[in-house]
Amino acid sequence: KAGVTQTPRYLIKTRGQQVTLSCSPISGHRSVSWYQQTPGQGLQFLFEYFSETQRNKGNFPGRFSGRQFSNSRSEMNVSTLELGDSALYLCASSTPGQAPGEQYFGPGTRLTVT
Amino acid sequence: AQSVTQLGSHVSVSEGALVLLRCNYSSSVPPYLFWYVQYPNQGLQLLLKYTSAATLVKGINGFEAEFKKSETSFHLTKPSAHMSDAAEYFCAVSAGSGGYNKLIFGAGTRLAVHP
């Protein structure tokens, strides 16, 4: 089985712009979670989608949003980018039957905001 | 609420020596606990998980961890370090089924292995 894939792997944007990141989960996985990783704040949970519905959300401003499609692929969007949004964004997928929190992670999208 | 504390942001060991990475957790519900590893320029990989089935948990690459409720600890060990173990290790707690897959991570411990 192919693993979790994320596109693009690297992205450079300018302050004020918006960006969309994409995640394709492992085939058959219906849950997709997003995390932000920065040197200062570490790994922080953004949100989780299951069957096209957001079922959990972290403590991030409304500029961060996401969605999930019927094929379980997910996108996250960040509007009005700030310098502090520079981070590695990780996507993770899981399937029912796994322990809560047991997830397979993608390689991440490294976003640089200038 | 859940939280995780990893003692030591950097640990350095010699090849062949014991690896001990410390993790303490706080949870208001019976926790699900995990260790994930991150190699440079990669995502996270699950090393092992505690789901209340057994207190001593064995994972991949020779790693194991012991759940100690009285100490609220879930330390990661490996008897003999290998150069390929150099990476960053994250302890994480899940909020359980009510929190779905939300993970709370520790700050991470970077393991260096020298010859």
HADDOCK unambig.tbl for C-alpha pairs under 7 A between the chains (distance, minus, plus):
assign (segid A and resid 42 and name CA) (segid B and resid 107 and name CA) 5.78 0.50 0.50
assign (segid A and resid 43 and name CA) (segid B and resid 105 and name CA) 6.15 0.50 0.50
assign (segid A and resid 45 and name CA) (segid B and resid 102 and name CA) 6.54 0.50 0.50
assign (segid A and resid 45 and name CA) (segid B and resid 103 and name CA) 6.75 0.50 0.50
assign (segid A and resid 90 and name CA) (segid B and resid 43 and name CA) 6.94 0.50 0.50
assign (segid A and resid 100 and name CA) (segid B and resid 94 and name CA) 6.37 0.50 0.50
assign (segid A and resid 100 and name CA) (segid B and resid 96 and name CA) 5.60 0.50 0.50
assign (segid A and resid 100 and name CA) (segid B and resid 97 and name CA) 5.75 0.50 0.50
assign (segid A and resid 100 and name CA) (segid B and resid 100 and name CA) 5.56 0.50 0.50
assign (segid A and resid 100 and name CA) (segid B and resid 101 and name CA) 4.85 0.50 0.50
assign (segid A and resid 101 and name CA) (segid B and resid 94 and name CA) 5.27 0.50 0.50
assign (segid A and resid 101 and name CA) (segid B and resid 101 and name CA) 4.22 0.50 0.50
assign (segid A and resid 101 and name CA) (segid B and resid 102 and name CA) 6.07 0.50 0.50
assign (segid A and resid 101 and name CA) (segid B and resid 103 and name CA) 5.72 0.50 0.50
assign (segid A and resid 104 and name CA) (segid B and resid 45 and name CA) 6.87 0.50 0.50
assign (segid A and resid 105 and name CA) (segid B and resid 43 and name CA) 5.68 0.50 0.50
assign (segid A and resid 105 and name CA) (segid B and resid 44 and name CA) 5.51 0.50 0.50
assign (segid A and resid 105 and name CA) (segid B and resid 45 and name CA) 6.68 0.50 0.50
assign (segid A and resid 106 and name CA) (segid B and resid 43 and name CA) 5.39 0.50 0.50
assign (segid A and resid 107 and name CA) (segid B and resid 42 and name CA) 4.82 0.50 0.50
assign (segid A and resid 107 and name CA) (segid B and resid 43 and name CA) 4.11 0.50 0.50
assign (segid A and resid 108 and name CA) (segid B and resid 43 and name CA) 5.98 0.50 0.50
